[in-house]
Each structure stands twice: as C-alpha cells, then as structure tokens.
C-alpha cells in the first residue's frame, strides 16, 4: 500500500521540529554569550541583552524558513508537485518577520521601564522566543510553498 502525501501532517511535523531545534539553539547561544550563572543582565551596556534579539531574530527566522523549505521542496518534487512560490521570496518573508519581531522586542527592552533582568528568566524568555519564532517562521514559509494543497485537504 503506497504512503499518501499529507501536507498537514508534514506542516505540523516541520513546525514542531523547528520549534524544538530553535529553542535548543537559543539556549546554547545564550549560554555562550551571557553564560549560565545567575546574575543581572543589563538591557543596554555592558551586557546589551536587548541588542541580542536582533541576531537571534535574524538567524532563527532564516534557518526556520530556509531549512524546512528545502526539505519540503524535495518532498514535493518526489511527489511530482512543484511549489508555486519561489524559495527566495519565501525565505525573505520569514526573515523580515523575524527582524520585525526582534525590533519590537529590542525597542520594548530598551525603552521600557526595566533596565536589567535576572539571567535565568531572561534565558527562559530567549528559549521561548526562539521556539515560537521558529514555529511561526516555519509555518509562514511552508504555507507559502504549499497553500493549494493545504486548502484542498481542509475542504
């Protein structure tokens, strides 16, 4: 019995994998940049915690858009289906979404009333942000690649 192509299942799996990978990578990069010792982190100098949202937002959104798109395009080709959207546009849209979210968090962190944050809650937030951004950018990218198939299955 041949296995039937299920775009909804593929979308759910890729979103979950992306969220998990980006949450773990956020943990690793946080530990490299700020360490894991419990201490206050300044939003501005010397720690520049607020500024760290930009590289995280760019890299998570880039990888969460590019890698799953390449994987899914390969699977679509195997099925004899050609994605309507070009890969460059799909990835650029995801990266722009990541940059926008990072700029909002940067502005809130720098302009808000808090000048420092404890490192462990900051770590938890960065892990959550990385996972959520990975999930959202993967969904954005893949629903751009396979929109017709997702609508057909929903009907």
Buried (B, 14 or more C-beta within 10 A) or exposed (E): EEEEBEBEEBBEEBBBBBBEBBBBBBBEBBEEBBEEEEEEBEBEEEBBBBBBBBEBBBBBBBBBBBBBBEBBBEBBEEEEBEBEBEBEEBBEBBBBBBBEBBEEBBEEBBEEEEEBBEBEEBBEBBBEBBBBBBBBBBBBBBBBBBBEBBEEBEE
